[in-house]
Amino acid sequence: MTTYEDLKSVKYIDATINFVEGLRGIVFKRTGKNRYSSYCPFHLDRKDSFRVYVDGKDEVKFHCHGECKMNWDIYDLIRVRNKCRFQQAQQTFADFLGIIISHLKPKNPKEFLILRSVYSDTIFSIRIC
């Protein structure tokens, strides 16, 4: 069963790249296997210092090697851009991927996975279409 943590995995790297390009208005260029770079959308940048890579946990991460020197995951980027909470960022990315996140109690427990957000006490369920 897919969880919101799975949505940050290398399995979704192409969708993540497409989403971030639209979200931040940038274009990534491929620099290697599961590696991309672009200008950092958070400061004036003359080099492609904004990098996408896959870490040791197979999660897609973003890092600026330029002025801001920040690290992000997909949810961080959505939260910064949309000025929203973690659950709203999850919902935004899940909608983009076509995954339904329901805040209702599941009718069929096999169809849902109940998750507790590590950032709050909110409990929600994800249903895969």
N, C-alpha and C positions, 0 to 999 in steps of 0.2 A: 504494500500500500504506500502511495506517495505521501510524503509530508512536506511541510513548507521548507524544511532543511534540504530535502531532495531537490527543490526548485532552484537551489543555489549550486547544484552539482554540475560537473563538466558535461553531463548528459544534455543540459539545456544551454550550453554555451552559445550556440548560434542564435537561439531565441533571445538570450540575454544581450548579446551584441546588438541585434536588431532593435530591441527595446530601448537600450541606452542611447543608441544613435538617434532615435526619434525623440526620446525624452530630453536629452541634453543638446541636440542639434549638432552633433559632431559626427565625423566619419572615421572609423577605425581602419587601419591597414594591418594586414596579417604579417607578423614578424617571425612566426614559427608555429610549431604544433601547439594549439590552444594558447597562443600568445598574440596579442594585438596591441597597437599603440595609436595614440592620437594626441591632439593638443588638449591640455587640461581645460575643462569647461569652468573651473572655479577661479582662475586668474588669467591675466594676460600671459600668453605663452608663445614663444617663437620656435620651440622644439616640440617634438612629440613626446612629452614627458609623462603623459597619462597612460599607464599600462594596464592591460588585462592579462591575468595569468591564472593558473590553476594551482592551488596550494597543496600541501601534503595530504589534506583530507578530501581531495577531489572537489573542492569548492571554488567557484569562480570568484576572484577577488580583483579589486581595482586599486591602483597605487599611483600617486603622483610623485615623480622623482624631481619635480621642479620646485617652485616657490612654496606650495602649501604642504608638501610632504605628508599627505594624508592617506589613510587606508579606508576602503569602503567595501561593502558587499552590495548586491543589487537592492536590498531593502534600504540600506543607508542612502543610496543615490536617490531613490524614490522619495524617501522622507525629506531629504534636503530640498529637492526640486519642488515637491508638492506641498511642503510644509504640513505634513500629516503624521499621524501616529503609526506605530509599527504594524498594527492590524490593518490599517488602511493601506499601507504599503504592500502588505501581503496580498490583500484583496486586489489591488491594482495589477500586480504582476500575475496573479492567478487568473484574473480576467483576460489578460493579454494571452496567456497560454491556453485558455479555454477550460480551466479547472474551476469548478464551483466550490466556494467555501460557504458553508451553511452555519448559521448561528443557532439553528433549531436542533432539537433532540432528534437523533436518527431513528427512523422507523425500522430499518434493517441494520443491526450492528455490524454485519459483515461488510456492508457497503460504505461504512464510515470509519474514520479513525479519529478518536477524540484526542486532542492535543492541548497542552497547557503552554501558553506563551512564556518564554523565559524572561520576557520584559514586563509582564503584568500578570495579574491573576485571572485574566480572561481565558475562558475555556471555549473552544470552538471545534467544529468538525469539518473535515474536508471530504468531499465526494468526488471521485474520479469519473468523468463522463466517458 
